[in-house]
Amino acid sequence: MNRLNGVDSRMVGDNSQSTENRDLVPYYEEMLRCTRCGYCLAACPTYEILRQEAATARGRIQLLRGIAEGSIPVSSSVAYALWRCVDCGACSAHCPGGVRIEEILTGAKQRLATTQAMPAPLRELAVGLNNHHNVFDVEERCHSWLENMEDVSVSDHAPTAYFVGCAGNCDPMVQSAPHSFARILSILDEPFVLLGGEEWCCGYPLLAAGLPADDLIEHNVTVLESRDVRRIIISCPQGYYTWKTSYPSGVVDVLHSSDFLAEAVASGRIRWQDPVGQPLVVTYHDPCYLGRKSGVFDSPREILRSIPGIELREMSNNSESAMCCGGNVMLLDKSLTAAIASRRVDEAKATGAKGIVTSCPQCQRILARAAEYMGVDMRIWDISELVWKEMKCPHGRYNE
């Protein structure tokens, strides 16, 4: 009996000698741990919309098991089912068997990304990122959010860098968030540098697609070292997670902007204006990559609860159980993203809140589009915007 990494080779089927089948064998025994109990169905946002077995974690694992056994050929339809996962991590959080679902899917994508089955939009994304170094595939990062901001002080060299991210730099829809955070840093007399055109995408879109991001990672590390940066603050949860998990450890300390703001509030560096009128009722949306993936739940809530003019009302699904906005599949299926985001806006609306606060530019833009499409009168803020709006600035300078 021949064995491949602890698996009986006779179980892998006639196609076991193909690269994609052979490389899936190390995950085979992990796939067998899936008992098909169905807990992931209740947590999966794609299943909630599509009601298809292939849109669930257990369904995707069974597809991969079939590929490993040789009973299912690798095809574009199978690959589409795998990459249509929003990668929110809700299935792992609810799996009673502790199956490493995300690890299995990530490994499968890395192997299938070398085949023609990989969805064409993702291959095109990779080309754009390699050419222009941002997910929006534009020649230069806009930086228009820095125009007419005389009150922002950016240093040439400082121990802290503000890593803005692709959306903050390139999408005018969410540029008020880095605008606000840069102003807060300046008001707090916190020296910081911006990498400007030298800031490349963190690499998350490539890594999530199963592709290498070595060039992007190496470039960003080299730029930070040339500026003597010892700490970076990131507003994008995907960027924060990627820097924490995929970049060389020990190069810089990595902090999410919501953690920085929470520390500034707790230390008394940020103080609030006196409330006027009735409290503004808001709810908080947990970004998947900041919450479930990185464990940052408390900081944004501590900030919101500290503001005297704000009333925080939680959605029924919050923190570890928070719904995804659906943004990670927008490139492959815009209608699926819109449907998932609409469910989240409906849940926010049920709280009676007048606005949704989040800590992610991608979530902000996706939820804002959904609210507009639904005709729901609800403002979507990044937490930096709300902090800037409500904080009392020293030296007689107040917010707009």
Order of alpha helices (4+ residues) and beta strands (2+ residues): beta-beta-alpha-alpha-alpha-alpha-alpha-alpha-alpha-alpha-alpha-beta-alpha-alpha-alpha-alpha-beta-alpha-beta-alpha-beta-beta-alpha-beta-alpha-beta-alpha-beta-alpha-beta
